[in-house]
Amino acid sequence: MSFPKFREMFFCPKCGQIGTIFLLKISGQKVIVKQKCPKHGTRVFKLPIVALEQVIDLIRDGIYRCMRCGQEAVGTWMKMDGPWTLHKCNCPVHGRQSLQRIWNAVFNRISAKSVAPPQYVSPPPVQTSIPKSIPQPTSTGEKNFCCECGSKIQKGEKICTTCGRELE
């Protein structure tokens, strides 16, 4: 597969929009990318590690996007955690934040590139309220909420679109 074909993998095959990357890791000689198209849902693809430098601009573009609407977003928070960089972006359209897990080595390459470094701004104030009850599984045993972050889960989702946790 040629490098142009690898570049095409970052765009939704149905609508052509670049997907929001919520998990990116290196496993052996492969780069595993999990991304979400706001219209068509999540998908996973792999590319060889030798193609990484050819698509680093698309990876950066995919990381700095809103999970809900796909618009460009601004980085607001970052934390190194083992091999991961945990990263949050704030959407300027509706203010939603999403957590992304990006392999440190890849995130460091993105940060080192001269392509417009990310701007970190303070997130808008969050209204805090205590939930009336903790979300519980339905009577059929189905969970309606992510056990990691508590976000509502649509039926049939395999990955939480907020935190990226694989669902059971």
Residue frames as qw, qx, qy, qz and C-alpha x, y, z in Angstrom:
[[0.000, 0.889, 0.457, 0.000, 0.00, 0.00, 0.00],
 [0.428, 0.428, -0.018, 0.796, 1.40, 3.40, -0.93],
 [0.184, -0.200, -0.436, 0.858, 1.57, 6.44, 1.34],
 [0.323, -0.105, -0.199, -0.919, -1.37, 8.18, -0.44],
 [0.611, -0.300, -0.674, -0.288, -3.52, 5.14, 0.43],
 [0.449, -0.286, -0.639, 0.555, -2.53, 5.46, 4.09],
 [0.033, 0.039, 0.126, -0.991, -3.55, 9.13, 4.03],
 [0.477, -0.225, -0.487, -0.697, -7.00, 8.14, 2.73],
 [0.505, -0.280, -0.801, 0.154, -7.52, 5.93, 5.80],
 [0.157, -0.195, -0.474, 0.844, -7.93, 9.00, 8.03],
 [0.367, 0.057, -0.123, -0.920, -11.08, 10.09, 6.20],
 [0.615, 0.175, 0.628, -0.444, -14.52, 8.52, 6.66],
 [0.209, 0.007, 0.834, 0.510, -15.16, 6.19, 3.71],
 [0.161, 0.642, 0.750, 0.012, -18.84, 7.23, 3.64],
 [0.067, 0.952, 0.283, -0.092, -18.70, 11.04, 3.90],
 [0.622, 0.534, -0.071, 0.569, -15.02, 11.94, 3.44],
 [0.279, -0.887, 0.141, -0.339, -14.76, 13.91, 6.71],
 [0.382, 0.396, -0.718, 0.426, -11.60, 13.47, 8.78],
 [0.715, -0.499, -0.481, -0.090, -12.37, 11.46, 11.91],
 [0.317, -0.796, 0.350, -0.379, -11.56, 12.45, 15.49],
 [0.639, 0.203, -0.702, 0.240, -8.78, 10.25, 16.85],
 [0.604, -0.671, 0.115, -0.415, -9.56, 9.13, 20.39],
 [0.794, -0.441, 0.405, 0.107, -6.95, 6.39, 20.73],
 [0.649, 0.677, -0.344, 0.037, -3.64, 5.93, 18.96],
 [0.660, -0.591, 0.461, 0.045, -0.97, 3.44, 19.96],
 [0.428, 0.585, -0.672, -0.153, 2.03, 1.64, 18.57],
 [0.867, -0.209, 0.418, -0.172, 2.02, -2.15, 18.75],
 [0.788, 0.013, 0.472, 0.394, 5.10, -3.79, 17.28],
 [0.293, -0.071, 0.441, 0.845, 5.54, -2.40, 13.77],
 [0.026, -0.603, -0.660, -0.447, 1.94, -1.15, 13.50],
 [0.100, -0.014, 0.266, -0.959, 0.20, 2.06, 14.46],
 [0.083, -0.504, -0.859, -0.047, -3.34, 1.35, 15.66],
 [0.103, -0.067, 0.012, -0.992, -5.79, 4.23, 15.22],
 [0.009, -0.570, -0.815, 0.104, -9.29, 4.40, 16.67],
 [0.013, 0.048, -0.078, -0.996, -11.32, 7.30, 15.37],
 [0.218, 0.567, 0.738, -0.294, -14.88, 8.53, 15.23],
 [0.020, 0.281, 0.444, 0.850, -16.78, 10.17, 12.41],
 [0.261, 0.107, 0.440, -0.852, -19.56, 12.35, 13.91],
 [0.661, 0.185, -0.173, -0.707, -22.02, 11.02, 11.32],
 [0.821, 0.189, -0.483, -0.240, -20.98, 7.39, 10.87],
 [0.866, -0.487, 0.054, -0.094, -19.50, 6.26, 14.19],
 [0.407, -0.709, 0.560, 0.131, -16.26, 4.63, 15.25],
 [0.914, 0.375, -0.149, 0.027, -13.76, 2.60, 13.28],
 [0.604, -0.619, 0.437, 0.247, -10.31, 1.12, 13.79],
 [0.799, 0.581, -0.125, 0.086, -7.49, 0.83, 11.28],
 [0.720, -0.498, 0.280, 0.394, -3.80, -0.04, 11.30],
 [0.563, 0.803, -0.179, 0.074, -0.90, 1.28, 9.31],
 [0.851, 0.031, -0.219, 0.476, 2.80, 0.39, 9.31],
 [0.449, -0.761, -0.089, 0.459, 5.03, 2.42, 11.58],
 [0.483, -0.057, 0.366, 0.794, 7.16, 3.42, 8.56],
 [0.090, 0.622, 0.517, 0.581, 4.19, 5.46, 7.27],
 [0.349, -0.709, -0.463, 0.401, 3.92, 7.47, 10.52],
 [0.260, -0.417, 0.089, 0.866, 5.95, 10.49, 9.37],
 [0.043, 0.193, 0.622, 0.757, 3.92, 10.68, 6.14],
 [0.322, -0.610, -0.618, -0.378, 0.62, 11.01, 8.04],
 [0.371, -0.270, -0.530, 0.713, 1.70, 12.91, 11.17],
 [0.131, -0.037, -0.047, -0.990, -0.15, 16.04, 9.98],
 [0.567, -0.286, -0.536, -0.557, -3.39, 14.04, 9.65],
 [0.569, -0.317, -0.688, 0.320, -2.87, 12.51, 13.09],
 [0.169, -0.143, -0.319, 0.922, -2.44, 15.97, 14.59],
 [0.343, -0.123, -0.274, -0.890, -5.54, 17.20, 12.75],
 [0.621, -0.293, -0.671, -0.278, -7.54, 14.18, 13.95],
 [0.454, -0.261, -0.644, 0.557, -6.50, 14.67, 17.57],
 [0.017, -0.239, -0.236, 0.942, -7.53, 18.33, 17.70],
 [0.357, -0.224, -0.540, -0.728, -11.18, 17.73, 16.76],
 [0.539, -0.150, 0.419, -0.715, -14.45, 17.45, 18.67],
 [0.152, 0.024, 0.988, 0.018, -15.82, 13.91, 19.09],
 [0.365, 0.526, 0.640, -0.425, -19.41, 15.11, 18.76],
 [0.469, 0.805, 0.177, -0.318, -19.38, 17.44, 15.75],
 [0.820, 0.241, 0.251, 0.454, -15.93, 16.97, 14.18],
 [0.176, 0.959, -0.026, 0.221, -15.04, 20.68, 14.30],
 [0.530, 0.389, -0.453, 0.603, -11.50, 21.77, 15.09],
 [0.625, -0.745, -0.232, -0.038, -11.00, 21.95, 18.86],
 [0.118, 0.780, -0.440, 0.428, -8.46, 23.52, 21.19],
 [0.678, -0.058, -0.656, 0.328, -6.34, 21.46, 23.58],
 [0.382, -0.770, 0.031, -0.510, -7.20, 22.32, 27.19],
 [0.667, -0.571, 0.439, -0.192, -5.51, 19.65, 29.30],
 [0.750, 0.412, -0.516, 0.027, -2.73, 17.11, 28.99],
 [0.612, -0.597, 0.482, -0.192, -1.19, 14.52, 31.31],
 [0.451, 0.419, -0.786, -0.060, 1.49, 11.88, 30.81],
 [0.780, -0.277, 0.392, -0.401, 0.39, 8.50, 32.16],
 [0.781, -0.095, 0.589, 0.181, 2.79, 5.62, 31.50],
 [0.431, 0.047, 0.611, 0.662, 3.11, 5.18, 27.73],
 [0.144, 0.730, 0.616, 0.259, 0.10, 7.45, 27.12],
 [0.031, 0.003, -0.097, 0.995, -0.52, 11.14, 26.80],
 [0.044, 0.650, 0.746, -0.137, -4.04, 11.79, 28.07],
 [0.120, -0.005, 0.221, 0.968, -5.36, 14.79, 26.22],
 [0.184, 0.673, 0.663, -0.271, -8.56, 16.83, 26.34],
 [0.145, 0.188, 0.370, 0.898, -9.88, 19.20, 23.70],
 [0.180, 0.536, 0.514, -0.645, -12.60, 21.81, 24.07],
 [0.310, 0.488, 0.655, 0.486, -15.01, 22.32, 21.18],
 [0.034, -0.125, -0.064, 0.989, -15.62, 26.00, 20.37],
 [0.341, -0.275, -0.578, -0.689, -19.07, 25.15, 18.95],
 [0.675, -0.519, -0.353, -0.388, -20.69, 23.54, 21.98],
 [0.269, -0.717, 0.477, -0.432, -17.99, 23.45, 24.67],
 [0.976, -0.186, 0.020, -0.114, -17.88, 19.69, 24.99],
 [0.095, -0.704, 0.703, 0.016, -14.62, 18.14, 26.11],
 [0.978, 0.099, -0.137, -0.124, -13.40, 14.74, 25.03],
 [0.526, -0.635, 0.556, 0.105, -10.55, 12.61, 26.38],
 [0.802, 0.514, -0.299, -0.062, -8.08, 11.08, 23.97],
 [0.751, -0.487, 0.404, 0.189, -5.35, 8.55, 24.65],
 [0.624, 0.743, -0.241, 0.026, -2.35, 9.05, 22.41],
 [0.904, -0.095, -0.089, 0.408, 0.92, 7.10, 22.58],
 [0.360, -0.823, 0.070, 0.434, 3.61, 9.40, 24.09],
 [0.507, -0.187, 0.512, 0.668, 6.10, 8.85, 21.26],
 [0.256, 0.557, 0.604, 0.510, 3.52, 9.96, 18.67],
 [0.155, -0.935, -0.317, 0.038, 2.24, 12.90, 20.72],
 [0.467, -0.645, 0.202, 0.570, 5.83, 14.10, 21.21],
 [0.429, 0.120, 0.569, 0.691, 6.36, 14.01, 17.43],
 [0.072, 0.790, 0.524, 0.308, 3.22, 16.07, 16.91],
 [0.333, -0.902, -0.124, 0.245, 4.35, 18.60, 19.52],
 [0.534, -0.424, 0.351, 0.641, 7.85, 18.79, 17.98],
 [0.438, 0.491, 0.546, 0.518, 6.50, 19.55, 14.48],
 [0.134, -0.151, -0.017, 0.979, 6.59, 23.18, 13.44],
 [0.197, -0.451, -0.644, -0.585, 2.97, 22.91, 12.28],
 [0.367, -0.562, -0.018, -0.741, 0.99, 25.36, 14.45],
 [0.231, 0.039, -0.866, 0.442, 1.59, 24.05, 17.98],
 [0.346, -0.611, -0.694, -0.157, -1.54, 23.38, 20.02],
 [0.101, -0.479, 0.213, -0.845, -2.88, 26.21, 22.12],
 [0.396, -0.359, -0.806, 0.256, -3.85, 25.28, 25.65],
 [0.225, -0.446, 0.010, -0.866, -6.55, 27.41, 27.18],
 [0.208, 0.002, 0.766, -0.608, -8.49, 27.17, 30.37],
 [0.105, -0.389, -0.861, -0.310, -11.75, 25.25, 29.92],
 [0.330, -0.505, -0.138, -0.785, -15.00, 27.10, 30.56],
 [0.312, -0.251, 0.669, -0.626, -16.36, 26.86, 34.11],
 [0.386, -0.142, -0.882, -0.229, -18.17, 23.61, 34.71],
 [0.595, -0.407, 0.084, -0.687, -21.46, 23.52, 36.55],
 [0.197, 0.138, -0.942, 0.234, -21.17, 20.95, 39.28],
 [0.701, -0.244, 0.048, -0.668, -24.17, 19.08, 40.49],
 [0.279, -0.220, 0.914, -0.196, -24.54, 15.90, 42.43],
 [0.422, -0.064, -0.733, -0.530, -26.41, 13.23, 40.48],
 [0.686, -0.305, 0.147, -0.644, -29.65, 12.15, 42.08],
 [0.917, -0.163, 0.352, -0.088, -28.70, 8.53, 41.59],
 [0.219, -0.491, 0.744, 0.397, -25.81, 6.55, 40.21],
 [0.663, 0.323, -0.403, -0.541, -26.60, 5.09, 36.76],
 [0.612, -0.180, 0.750, -0.177, -27.55, 1.44, 37.06],
 [0.004, 0.064, -0.877, -0.477, -27.72, -1.36, 34.49],
 [0.618, -0.052, -0.210, -0.756, -31.15, -1.98, 33.00],
 [0.802, -0.172, 0.424, -0.383, -33.22, -4.98, 34.05],
 [0.930, 0.360, -0.077, -0.020, -31.78, -6.94, 31.10],
 [0.794, -0.372, 0.162, 0.453, -28.26, -6.37, 32.45],
 [0.535, 0.585, 0.182, 0.581, -27.42, -3.86, 29.71],
 [0.382, -0.508, -0.183, 0.750, -25.37, -0.87, 30.82],
 [0.288, 0.875, 0.346, 0.178, -26.55, 2.54, 29.63],
 [0.096, -0.969, 0.223, -0.041, -23.50, 4.36, 31.02],
 [0.638, 0.489, -0.506, 0.312, -19.73, 3.93, 30.74],
 [0.791, -0.540, -0.236, 0.164, -18.22, 2.44, 33.88],
 [0.627, 0.057, -0.083, 0.773, -15.05, 4.54, 33.35],
 [0.125, 0.096, -0.016, 0.987, -16.42, 8.07, 32.91],
 [0.188, 0.443, 0.672, -0.563, -20.20, 7.76, 33.40],
 [0.262, 0.284, -0.330, -0.861, -21.13, 9.01, 29.93],
 [0.765, 0.285, 0.351, -0.458, -24.35, 7.77, 28.36],
 [0.217, -0.240, 0.853, 0.409, -23.79, 4.88, 25.93],
 [0.659, 0.275, -0.213, -0.667, -25.85, 4.23, 22.84],
 [0.887, -0.023, 0.430, -0.165, -27.05, 0.66, 22.37],
 [0.895, 0.397, 0.115, 0.166, -24.55, -1.43, 20.43],
 [0.184, 0.894, -0.377, 0.160, -21.52, 0.84, 20.98],
 [0.922, -0.018, -0.268, 0.280, -18.29, -1.09, 21.52],
 [0.518, 0.046, -0.233, 0.822, -16.18, 1.92, 22.60],
 [0.148, -0.809, -0.394, 0.409, -17.11, 4.87, 24.83],
 [0.445, 0.696, 0.216, 0.520, -17.04, 7.97, 22.62],
 [0.243, -0.951, 0.063, -0.181, -16.06, 10.18, 25.56],
 [0.470, -0.731, 0.494, 0.031, -13.15, 8.34, 27.18],
 [0.482, 0.542, -0.653, -0.216, -12.31, 5.61, 24.64],
 [0.406, -0.270, 0.833, -0.262, -12.79, 2.67, 27.03],
 [0.369, 0.008, -0.834, -0.409, -13.75, -0.59, 25.38],
 [0.630, -0.192, 0.250, -0.710, -17.21, -1.62, 26.55],
 [0.266, -0.111, 0.953, -0.090, -18.18, -5.12, 27.59]]
